Amino acid sequence: MPDSSISRFFEKTKRERLDAIKGFASLSEDDIKSLELPDGGITFEKADRMVENAFGTFSLPLGVATNFKINNKDFLVPMAIEEPSVIAAASKAAKLARPKGGFAVTADESYSMGQIQVLNVDADGAIPIIRENAQKILDLANSKSDTLSKMGRGAREITCKKLDTDSDPMLIVELLIDAGDAMGANVTNTMCEGVSPLIERLTGGKALLRILSNYSTRRMARASATFKKESVGGAVIVDNMVHAYQFAKHDVYRAVTHNKGIMNGVIAVANATGQDSRAIEAAAHAYASRTGRYRSLSEWTRDSDGNLVGTLEIPLSVGIVGGIINVHPVAKTCSKILGVKSAKELACIIAAAGLAQNFGAMLALATDGIQKGHMRLHARNLASAAGASTRQIDGIASRMVNEDNISINRARELLGQNQ
């Protein structure tokens, strides 16, 4: 089995990093070439076909988090993000989780929900009619997708509810669909539109909106990891991190930033693998508010030995087929690096990355503070911008941090002294 614990990966050159990733994931030369393409891997012509009024492309740094062991399997985790310290923190967290087995993650089946809004209807009278004709509606929905039907997947359940609003009451018919390894938006919308005329005939109402819901509570991922108290820094640091979690649990202002740290990990992997990051964000924050108060998505406690235990539960609607994955060469290659075989496995990796990043941010906050790492990385960026070589960057950055003079001018001065 390949080992994701690659020693001092951050010190390697670009070629050495690519060679390590190639060996780990058994990538082809074409895969490697896709990672070296200009403009983030897509030409303007391709971008012009993807969105309207295109005039260019926008690239994000693409890195890889090392050390991840998830469900007893090693992964190198691609992450596309512009914020410094995220990849380093996730890698460190994954390394510290390994002695206790790494991350244990489970994910639900890939269920998508579609909603049909029905107006001008006696909702109370229509609900029994919908229930009586549920199989007929499901059969019609499944006739709209030969692919899912051949795979033994497709529409599974029909539910409905009366919704009282500021105007008239309305009927909401909900279609639960097993989307397999796809995110499922297109097939869900197709099925909703396909069954709407039948629902109108059955209820005598008018179907208005016919679209999926991104609040994917039937598509949950649950991650957990245990960190030895000695690895964290001792019992006092464990206590501090539990206190930090309690702050996020009970104060919305802290919870938003706490969850933003989780989403740093989640969205970085989602970006790298071509997922709908806006849908993931919206669902996560809705889930954080499910009790009527916005709370932490994660939970941190001590076990009987005083070790730190973290858990994360998050709705994750992701896919490994369809969408941008089919057209973006870098997203394809990142999926190959992960080696995922199903949407459920991808959800597990993304959830683990979110929990890892949460741990990394909390550890920094509970010890030296978040700025020390940020400023060191900022200093490295300035040293690079001043023209320092790979071998010079760390030395120049360390001097700037120690002097508390982190500026491009000081970086240039120190570079001049080294030459």
ZILIN-V747952 format. One record per backbone hydrogen bond with DSSP energy under -1.0 kcal/mol. CO is the residue of the C=O (numbers start at 1). NH is the residue of the N-H. If there is no record, write none. Layout:
co={CO,CO}
nh={NH,NH}
This chain:
co={4,4,6,8,9,13,14,15,16,17,18,19,20,21,22,22,28,29,30,31,33,38,39,43,44,46,47,61,63,65,68,69,70,73,77,79,85,86,87,88,89,90,91,92,93,97,97,98,103,104,106,109,110,112,113,114,115,116,117,118,119,121,122,123,126,127,128,129,131,133,134,135,136,137,138,139,141,142,145,146,147,148,149,154,157,159,161,163,170,171,172,173,174,175,176,176,177,178,179,181,181,184,185,186,187,188,189,190,191,195,196,197,198,199,200,206,209,211,214,215,216,219,220,221,222,223,224,225,227,228,229,229,234,235,236,237,238,239,240,241,242,243,244,245,246,247,251,252,254,255,256,257,258,259,260,261,262,263,264,265,266,267,268,268,269,270,271,275,276,277,278,279,280,281,282,283,284,287,288,289,297,299,301,303,307,308,309,310,311,312,314,323,324,324,328,329,330,331,332,333,334,335,342,343,344,345,346,347,348,349,350,351,352,353,354,355,356,357,358,359,360,361,362,364,370,371,372,373,374,375,376,377,378,379,380,381,382,383,384,389,392,393,394,395,396,397,398,399,400,405,407,408,409,410,411,412,413,414}
nh={6,67,9,11,12,17,18,19,20,21,22,23,24,25,26,27,32,33,34,35,36,41,42,47,48,50,51,81,79,77,75,103,73,70,65,63,89,90,91,92,93,94,95,96,97,100,102,101,71,224,222,111,179,177,213,175,211,173,208,171,206,123,126,127,130,131,132,133,134,137,138,139,140,141,142,143,144,145,149,150,151,153,152,178,176,174,172,170,163,118,161,116,159,114,156,157,112,154,182,320,321,188,189,190,191,192,193,194,195,199,200,201,202,203,204,119,117,115,216,217,219,316,108,314,106,312,104,310,308,232,233,234,238,239,240,241,242,243,244,245,246,247,248,249,250,251,255,256,258,259,260,261,262,263,264,265,266,267,268,269,270,271,80,272,273,275,274,277,280,281,282,283,284,285,286,287,288,290,295,292,313,311,309,306,303,227,301,225,299,223,221,326,327,328,332,333,334,335,336,337,338,339,346,347,348,349,350,351,352,353,354,355,356,357,358,359,360,361,362,363,364,365,366,369,374,375,376,377,378,379,380,381,382,383,384,385,386,388,387,393,396,397,398,399,400,401,402,403,405,407,411,412,413,414,415,416,417,418}
